[in-house]
Amino acid sequence: MTTRLKALRDWVAEVAELTSPDRIHWCDGTEQEYRKLIDEMLDSGTLLELNQQSYPGCYLHRSDPQDVARVEHLTFVCTRDQEDAGPNNNWKAPADAKELMKSCFAGCMRGRTMYVIPYCMGPIDSPYARCGVEITDSAYVVANMYLMTRIGKPALKRIEKDKTFVKGLHSTGDLNPERRYIVHLPEELTIMSYGSGYGGNALLGKKCHALRIASYQARTEGWLAEHMLIVGVQSPAGDIRYLACAFPSACGKTNLAMLIAPESQKGWKVWTLGDDIAWMHLDKDGQLRAINPEAGYFGVVPGTNPHTNKNAYDTIQHDTIFTNVAVTADNDPWWEEKGSGKPTVDWVGKPYDGKNGPAAHPNSRFTVAARQNPAYSNLAEAPEGVPISAVVFGGRRRELAPLVYQAKDWAHGVLVGASVASETTAAATGKVGVVRRDPMAMKPFCGYNYGDYWAHWLSFAKRSNKLPKIFHVNWFRRDANGKFLWPGYGENLRVLRWIIDRCDNRVDAIEKPIGFLPKPSDIDLKGLDVSSATLEQLLAVDPEQWRAEMKSIGEYFAEFGGRLPGELTAEHQKVVRALG
């Protein structure tokens, strides 16, 4: 298999000349190819077979112990003008970056197979989909891309039709942590990743393409590439409203994406369209529509159990690649808070005695096709995407942010999104309550200057009068004793219902300086152990705390200097004045 597209043929030849592989394999994306790769990795020890009776089609990969997460400090956005990358990104001059990466890649695939992976992000026949080609020397990457995206012949056909693609070059190299670079050249639609086999660094269709490069493409072409889950919330009457929701890490994103309606919410159903990324375009009528560019999940597995996330737990019972989990005596995968089994071998392959930290790595992962999710929506493959009724931002705040509030209009909603922050937990840093700004939950993933990004968001108000309403939620508010006030998990559906009621103009709201808050009677507490006094606490807005918050937001915005949109400053000042 090769291609009639000269630009692609020439690039593959150029990479082969630089990297010197023993052989070149063009991936066709068939199940037979996947099975062959699995067998080869089992033979080489790259994968280990798990218990095929209890976990059919499941395998374990152990990465290098120093190669277990994204490397933000060695991730670069390389624009011609440093200002275009912004203070939110690490920058290198494109010429310097290319020279550095060329020195890394020289001869790096000698003795290895060079895999050419044509892939499509989004449904193959969607006008909103965009394609790429990843060249890699890792069979593990190919197998993960098979589960995560749409690879092979159909993608290549689309690339040949479009005559454009994102170039992604990856090699595990020598796994030297000092030479582990991820370089993005958005103006050239190019990604180069060297020295890592870890998913987020090596599966270039994921964060590298679908967010960092795609956010740049989206600004250029007039759409949005966002770090958002997509869910459909279906009422007992059968009406479905679609929400796109952005949360920083440790804020319940996967749990919300796969939410199961509790017994108290009979007749309600939540459909998963995406757990991580949303690409949103305006259709000809001005309706914002979203597709999930991915076809699978690459999720953090610790904490996943039938109570916290039954759909995710059920999804990974078969045909899943696990990375850096522990195993039991029965050779089942095991991770912290799984709720059953006992680990005997830890994530690096050593006997586990419980004395040397967790058995599974805290960032251990599962890779699985989205279709295995019991709540999977077939509309995830709809070329036209789904209409978005609400955009929801969220963060982890102990006191400040109420359970839910609505922005007053689109511009105010951009301020709400640009102000997203989360407080660290003791598990993360040893310090509780350190506020980290993570606008639109895109801090590690926005491929250009945040000031320009906010201006792009603001521009949508001039292009459509049918934009979604914008909301903010906070599941993590606590009382004076540190106890969570809201039960969370499936009960979050009650808050989504209020959001949908607002979108459909079924309920009124109370106007506050920060936005519109629910009337307490409009949040359904039936069957819930939440008193009206607790709900009052959950919805309280403390002006003094908010004045301090707005001051902090203003200081953060000042980092962007002349790139900060005047309209965003004006929205910020409106809230400051309203708070008095």
GIZIJO-V586149 format. One record per backbone hydrogen bond with DSSP energy under -0.5 kcal/mol. NH is the residue of the N-H (numbers start at 1). CO is the residue of the C=O. Records with the same first field share a line. If there is no record, write none. Layout:
# GIZIJO-V586149
NH: CO / CO
This chain:
# GIZIJO-V586149
6: 4
8: 5
9: 5
10: 6
11: 7
12: 8
13: 9
14: 10
15: 11
16: 12
17: 13
18: 14
19: 15
20: 16
22: 109 / 112
23: 112
25: 114
27: 25 / 116
34: 30
35: 31
36: 32
37: 33
38: 34
39: 35
40: 36
41: 37
42: 38
43: 39
44: 40
45: 41
46: 41
47: 41
48: 60
50: 58
51: 331
55: 51
58: 55
59: 320
60: 48
61: 322
63: 61
67: 64
72: 70
74: 71
75: 72
76: 74 / 182
77: 90
78: 76 / 184
79: 77
82: 80
84: 81
85: 81 / 82
86: 82
89: 86
90: 75
97: 93
98: 94
99: 95
100: 96
101: 97
102: 98
103: 99
104: 100
105: 101
106: 102
107: 18
108: 105
109: 19
110: 107
112: 109
114: 23
115: 113 / 136
116: 25
117: 115 / 134
118: 116
119: 132
120: 150
121: 130
122: 120 / 293
126: 123
128: 383
129: 126
130: 121
132: 119
133: 166
134: 117
135: 133 / 168
136: 115 / 134
139: 137
142: 138
143: 139
144: 140
145: 141
146: 142
147: 143
148: 144
149: 145
150: 120
151: 149
152: 118
153: 28
156: 152
157: 153
158: 154
159: 155
160: 156
161: 157
162: 158
163: 159
164: 159
166: 131
167: 189
168: 133 / 166
169: 191
170: 135 / 168
171: 193
175: 172
177: 175
179: 176
180: 177
181: 179 / 194
182: 74
183: 192
184: 76
185: 190
186: 184
188: 185
189: 186
190: 185
191: 167
192: 183
193: 169
194: 181
195: 171
196: 171
201: 198
202: 198
203: 199
204: 202
206: 203
209: 204
210: 205 / 206
211: 206 / 207
212: 207
213: 208
214: 209
215: 211
216: 212
217: 213
218: 214
219: 215
220: 216
221: 217
222: 218
223: 218
224: 280
226: 224 / 278
228: 226
229: 245
230: 274
231: 243
232: 271
233: 231 / 241
234: 232 / 269
235: 239
238: 235
241: 233
242: 387
243: 231
244: 390
245: 229
246: 392
248: 394
251: 248
256: 252
257: 253
258: 254
259: 256
265: 262
266: 263
268: 265
269: 234
271: 232
272: 375
273: 230 / 271
274: 230
278: 226
279: 291
280: 224 / 278
281: 289
283: 287
286: 283
289: 281 / 287
290: 386
291: 279
293: 291
295: 148
296: 148
297: 368
299: 366
301: 364
303: 336
304: 301
305: 303
309: 305
313: 309
314: 310
315: 311
316: 312
317: 314
318: 315
319: 56
321: 367
322: 59 / 320
323: 365
324: 61
326: 334
327: 345
328: 332
329: 342
331: 328
334: 326
338: 335
344: 327
345: 327
346: 350
347: 359
349: 346
352: 344
353: 351
361: 324
364: 361
365: 323
366: 299
367: 321
368: 297
370: 295
372: 369
373: 370
376: 373
377: 272
380: 377
381: 378
382: 379
385: 382
386: 290
388: 288
389: 242 / 387
390: 242
391: 469
392: 244
393: 471
394: 246
395: 473
397: 395
403: 538
405: 472
406: 516
407: 470
413: 409
414: 410
415: 411
416: 412
417: 413
418: 414
419: 415
420: 417
422: 436
423: 396
424: 434
428: 425
429: 425
430: 425 / 426
433: 424
435: 433
436: 422
437: 435
438: 420
440: 417
441: 438
442: 439
445: 442
446: 442
449: 84
452: 449
453: 449
454: 450
455: 451
456: 452
457: 453
458: 454
459: 455
460: 456 / 457
461: 458
462: 459
463: 460
464: 460
469: 389
471: 391
472: 405
473: 393
474: 403
477: 474
478: 398
479: 483
482: 479
485: 477
486: 477
491: 488
492: 489
493: 490
494: 491
495: 492
496: 492
497: 493
498: 494
499: 495
500: 496
501: 497
502: 498
503: 499
504: 500
505: 502
506: 501
507: 501
510: 517
511: 509
512: 515
515: 512
516: 406
517: 510
518: 404
519: 508
522: 519
523: 520
524: 522
525: 523
528: 525
530: 528
535: 531
536: 532
537: 533
538: 534
539: 535
540: 537
543: 541
546: 542
547: 543
548: 544
549: 545
550: 546
551: 547
552: 548
553: 549
554: 550
555: 551
556: 552
557: 553
558: 554
559: 555 / 556
560: 557
561: 558
563: 560
564: 561
568: 565
569: 565
570: 566
571: 567
572: 568
573: 569
574: 570
575: 571
576: 572
577: 573
578: 574
579: 575
580: 576 / 577
